[in-house]
């Protein structure tokens, strides 16, 4: 059935601007645009006029920063979710939230379809569509960029011109960049060659090491139940805390990642990420947690972290597994309260101290000094029994 009313995830860029007109032509439908403020640091107000001038009947602009932090970023931080050892998942985490809002607006507007601007090669189409179809199986999902006639940006520009669509494209803009509070993803252009170093103009918010201060800087982060609540003894709203850490870390060259990753659809792609705040907070969280969790809980949590990162990356946010993992993770986080001091210098983050009222660290057990309270003689029996299985009937086996 041809949709009559479509809600489009709209950024104001070339693709989604052209898409408004294209969808109208294709389906003779009413188009409602939706733009989200996820802390990308852009004023979205101009989009109001632009979307209407482009042919939308209405636009929703929503500030989702707080919800993004509380409901998406913090669960991932508490879980220590990192994809393929390096990617802190900024783009991936934003997708289920956008999917949820698209569904909400579609319901509010009694729309029969939603649309997005993703191509057929990326992860984001998977994340949007799995999220949308889980939350609203009856809603039609349109992905024009997977099948429309335009073969290049030039062809889209031509179409825009023909239809008087206002577009502001920086000529020769080389990279495809996705930006939010938790980090920046840079793809395309020369970066597509994994054999070469990312050029200087690929740097967005992180300073090149050559330009970072020659003096290290300390920062103290206070956590409560696994999430940051204060920076340098000043309590602040988490959105503000993340923004401040992005500036601070960026200045010291912290949080840049260059990797080749495995996409959901099977392609390997070369990505450059910048996520100073995310990097600092992950390091701090890990250091604090190490003081508090018992060994078995901690080791099992590493397995969960790996699977949690996969489910974020794979677009499986609204799933029973995610809820079950959250139950486990939240149980482990109730005592992850305390302060971590970090030293930022020339791209590195080093832990300079950690303290917690719930620390399980026992100095009198750990020390090699005179205060040592550990019963060394008890170790003999322990070791004997620990190794017992391997002393039985080794017969023909050779070691
Ligand atoms: N590869 C990353 C991911 O799948 C980043 C995608 C970023 N998208 C972009 N248009 N630059 O999460």
Boltz pocket constraint, residues with backbone or C-beta under 6 A from the ligand:
constraints:
  - pocket:
      binder: B
      contacts: [[A, 89], [A, 91], [A, 92], [A, 123], [A, 124], [A, 176], [A, 177], [A, 178], [A, 185], [A, 186], [A, 187], [A, 271]]
      max_distance: 6.0
